[in-house]
């Protein structure tokens, strides 16, 4: 049963990553903790490894299809990789109970922001091709949002896709579907930085469970990617926001009661 659940949960993560360019990591920790009884701190390491690998594999496919804005993605990712070790360090000072509640609170805030942004549909008309076409303000915005995403990645064990996509749309001016594809590259790099920091602290990493999550994730990624191309940007964001709130409420309920 543990084997089957690991594959199913991995497929859900991959599906979310393929569909929205995020979400996989935000679901991974609750699934590991409540579905497979993995200690929260160990779940963070497995989440970083599994989500990062799945995102990398999916990102390579979209890169070959010409959907990834590499320069903008690399700029965002470098800033995020600088922030990830700080988040890992901060993780030491929080109790597991408080960590999960803060995680749930962050999910709700992000869901509200995504829902609000979906209604504006302002991103459709913005699509610069590279950092050279961005203003200084946009470059600074990408750096700040990328750095904060990295800190959250290390702190909560999330790849940050649920923050990366809005960041790429608003700060980088990418259309939402292009931002989804680019976010996979960013998630892979930021997750790698967070995982390296995690392992350097001597924490355990369940390789077998990570492998099962990645295996299921690759399958889910294929279906998520295909489905994403049939949705408009605002519909994707609203769907993502609703699911995030549902998971956040579940985490709060399990943490309090």
C-alpha positions as CSV (number, residue, x, y, z in Angstrom):
1,X,0.0,0.0,0.0
2,X,2.9,2.4,0.8
3,X,4.4,1.7,-2.6
4,X,1.1,2.4,-4.4
5,X,0.4,5.6,-2.4
6,X,3.9,6.9,-3.1
7,X,3.4,6.5,-6.9
8,X,-0.1,8.1,-6.7
9,X,1.1,11.0,-4.7
10,X,4.0,11.5,-7.0
11,X,1.7,11.5,-10.0
12,X,-0.5,14.2,-8.3
13,X,2.7,16.3,-7.8
14,X,3.8,15.8,-11.4
15,X,0.3,16.6,-12.7
16,X,0.1,19.8,-10.8
17,X,3.6,20.9,-12.0
18,X,2.6,20.1,-15.6
19,X,-0.7,21.8,-15.3
20,X,0.2,25.1,-13.5
21,X,4.0,25.2,-13.3
22,X,3.7,24.9,-9.5
23,X,1.6,23.3,-6.9
24,X,3.5,20.0,-6.9
25,X,5.7,21.1,-4.0
26,X,3.0,22.7,-2.0
27,X,1.1,19.4,-2.0
28,X,4.2,17.2,-1.4
29,X,4.8,18.0,2.2
30,X,1.2,17.4,3.4
31,X,1.1,14.1,1.4
32,X,4.3,12.9,2.9
33,X,3.4,13.9,6.5
34,X,-0.2,12.9,6.6
35,X,-0.4,10.2,3.9
36,X,2.8,8.4,4.5
37,X,3.6,9.4,8.1
38,X,7.0,10.9,7.2
39,X,8.4,13.3,9.8
40,X,7.9,16.9,8.7
41,X,11.6,17.8,8.5
42,X,12.4,14.7,6.5
43,X,9.4,15.4,4.3
44,X,11.0,18.7,3.4
45,X,14.1,16.9,2.0
46,X,12.1,14.4,0.0
47,X,9.9,17.1,-1.4
48,X,12.9,19.2,-2.6
49,X,14.5,16.1,-4.2
50,X,11.3,14.7,-5.9
51,X,9.8,18.0,-7.0
52,X,13.1,19.3,-8.3
53,X,13.8,16.2,-10.3
54,X,10.3,16.0,-11.7
55,X,10.4,19.7,-12.7
56,X,13.7,19.3,-14.4
57,X,12.5,16.4,-16.5
58,X,9.3,18.4,-17.5
59,X,11.3,21.6,-18.1
60,X,13.7,19.9,-20.5
61,X,10.7,18.8,-22.6
62,X,9.3,22.3,-22.7
63,X,12.7,23.7,-23.4
64,X,12.9,21.6,-26.5
65,X,9.5,22.8,-27.5
66,X,10.7,26.4,-27.3
67,X,8.3,27.4,-24.5
68,X,10.9,28.3,-21.9
69,X,12.3,31.8,-21.5
70,X,15.8,30.8,-20.4
71,X,17.4,34.2,-19.7
72,X,14.5,35.4,-17.5
73,X,14.3,31.9,-15.8
74,X,18.0,31.9,-15.0
75,X,17.9,35.4,-13.5
76,X,15.0,34.4,-11.3
77,X,16.6,31.1,-10.4
78,X,20.0,32.6,-9.4
79,X,18.3,34.9,-7.0
80,X,16.3,32.0,-5.6
81,X,19.3,29.8,-5.1
82,X,20.9,32.5,-3.0
83,X,17.8,32.6,-0.8
84,X,17.4,28.8,-0.3
85,X,20.2,28.3,2.2
86,X,18.8,31.1,4.4
87,X,15.5,29.4,4.5
88,X,17.1,26.1,5.4
89,X,19.0,27.8,8.2
90,X,15.8,29.5,9.5
91,X,14.1,26.0,9.5
92,X,16.2,25.1,12.6
93,X,14.5,27.7,14.8
94,X,10.8,26.6,14.2
95,X,8.9,23.8,15.8
96,X,7.4,21.3,13.4
97,X,3.8,22.3,14.5
98,X,4.5,25.9,13.9
99,X,6.2,25.1,10.6
100,X,3.1,23.4,9.3
101,X,0.8,26.2,10.4
102,X,3.0,28.9,8.8
103,X,3.0,26.7,5.7
104,X,-0.8,26.6,5.6
105,X,-1.0,30.3,6.2
106,X,1.3,31.0,3.3
107,X,-0.8,28.8,1.0
108,X,-4.0,30.7,1.8
109,X,-2.3,34.1,1.2
110,X,-0.9,32.9,-2.2
111,X,-4.3,31.4,-3.2
112,X,-6.0,34.8,-2.6
113,X,-3.4,36.6,-4.6
114,X,-3.7,34.1,-7.5
115,X,-7.5,34.5,-7.6
116,X,-7.3,38.3,-7.6
117,X,-4.7,38.3,-10.4
118,X,-6.7,35.8,-12.5
119,X,-9.5,38.3,-12.7
120,X,-7.4,41.1,-14.1
121,X,-6.0,39.2,-17.1
122,X,-3.4,41.9,-17.5
123,X,-0.6,39.5,-18.3
124,X,-1.8,38.6,-21.7
125,X,-0.4,41.7,-23.3
126,X,3.0,41.5,-21.7
127,X,5.7,39.3,-23.3
128,X,9.3,40.6,-23.4
129,X,11.8,38.2,-24.8
130,X,14.8,38.5,-22.6
131,X,16.3,40.4,-19.6
132,X,17.8,42.9,-22.1
133,X,14.3,44.1,-22.9
134,X,13.3,44.5,-19.2
135,X,13.5,47.8,-17.3
136,X,15.7,48.2,-14.2
137,X,12.6,48.0,-12.1
138,X,11.6,44.7,-13.7
139,X,15.1,43.3,-13.2
140,X,15.0,44.3,-9.6
141,X,11.6,42.9,-9.1
142,X,12.6,39.5,-10.6
143,X,15.6,39.4,-8.2
144,X,13.6,40.2,-5.1
145,X,10.8,37.8,-5.9
146,X,13.3,35.1,-6.8
147,X,15.2,35.6,-3.6
148,X,12.1,35.4,-1.4
149,X,11.0,32.3,-3.3
150,X,14.3,30.7,-2.5
151,X,14.0,31.5,1.2
152,X,10.6,29.9,1.2
153,X,11.9,26.9,-0.7
154,X,14.5,26.1,2.0
155,X,12.1,26.9,4.9
156,X,9.1,24.9,3.8
157,X,10.6,22.4,1.3
158,X,8.6,23.8,-1.6
159,X,9.9,24.4,-5.1
160,X,8.1,27.7,-5.1
161,X,6.2,27.4,-8.4
162,X,3.1,28.9,-6.8
163,X,5.1,32.1,-6.3
164,X,7.3,31.8,-9.4
165,X,4.5,31.9,-12.0
166,X,2.9,35.1,-10.6
167,X,6.4,36.5,-10.2
168,X,7.4,35.8,-13.8
169,X,4.1,37.2,-15.0
170,X,4.2,40.5,-13.0
171,X,7.9,41.2,-12.6
172,X,9.1,39.5,-15.8
173,X,6.1,40.3,-18.0
174,X,5.7,36.8,-19.4
175,X,2.4,35.4,-20.6
176,X,1.0,32.9,-18.1
177,X,1.5,29.8,-20.2
178,X,5.1,30.8,-21.0
179,X,5.6,31.5,-17.3
180,X,4.4,28.1,-16.4
181,X,6.9,26.5,-18.7
182,X,9.8,28.7,-17.5
183,X,8.9,28.1,-13.9
184,X,9.8,24.4,-14.2
185,X,13.4,25.4,-15.0
186,X,13.4,27.7,-12.0
187,X,11.9,25.2,-9.7
188,X,14.5,22.6,-10.6
189,X,17.4,25.0,-9.9
190,X,16.0,26.4,-6.6
191,X,15.1,22.9,-5.4
192,X,18.6,21.8,-6.1
193,X,20.0,24.6,-4.0
194,X,17.6,23.9,-1.1
195,X,18.3,20.2,-1.3
196,X,22.1,20.8,-1.2
197,X,21.7,22.9,1.9
198,X,19.4,20.3,3.5
199,X,21.9,17.5,2.9
200,X,24.9,19.6,4.2
201,X,23.2,19.8,7.5
202,X,23.3,16.0,7.8
203,X,19.6,15.4,7.6
204,X,18.2,12.1,6.3
205,X,16.8,11.6,2.8
206,X,14.6,8.6,1.9
207,X,16.0,7.6,-1.5
208,X,13.4,4.9,-2.2
209,X,10.5,7.1,-1.4
210,X,12.1,9.9,-3.5
211,X,12.5,7.5,-6.4
212,X,8.8,6.5,-6.2
213,X,7.6,10.1,-6.1
214,X,9.7,11.0,-9.2
215,X,8.5,7.9,-11.1
216,X,4.9,8.8,-10.4
217,X,5.7,12.5,-11.1
218,X,6.9,11.9,-14.6
219,X,3.7,10.1,-15.5
220,X,1.6,12.9,-14.0
221,X,3.7,15.6,-15.7
222,X,2.8,14.2,-19.1
223,X,-1.0,14.4,-18.5
224,X,-0.7,17.8,-16.7
225,X,1.2,19.4,-19.6
226,X,-1.3,18.2,-22.2
227,X,-4.2,19.4,-20.2
228,X,-2.6,22.8,-19.4
229,X,-2.6,23.7,-23.1
230,X,-6.4,23.4,-23.2
231,X,-6.9,25.9,-20.3
232,X,-6.8,29.7,-20.5
233,X,-4.4,31.4,-18.0
234,X,-7.1,32.8,-15.7
235,X,-8.9,29.5,-15.5
236,X,-5.6,27.7,-14.5
237,X,-4.9,30.3,-11.8
238,X,-8.4,30.0,-10.3
239,X,-8.3,26.2,-10.3
240,X,-4.9,26.3,-8.6
241,X,-6.1,28.8,-6.0
242,X,-9.1,26.6,-5.0
243,X,-7.0,23.5,-4.6
244,X,-4.4,25.4,-2.5
245,X,-7.0,26.6,-0.1
246,X,-8.4,23.1,0.3
247,X,-5.0,21.7,1.1
248,X,-4.3,24.5,3.5
249,X,-7.5,24.0,5.4
250,X,-6.6,20.3,5.7
251,X,-3.2,21.0,7.1
252,X,-4.6,23.4,9.6
253,X,-7.2,20.9,10.7
254,X,-4.7,18.1,11.1
255,X,-2.3,20.4,13.0
256,X,-4.8,21.8,15.4
257,X,-6.9,18.7,16.2
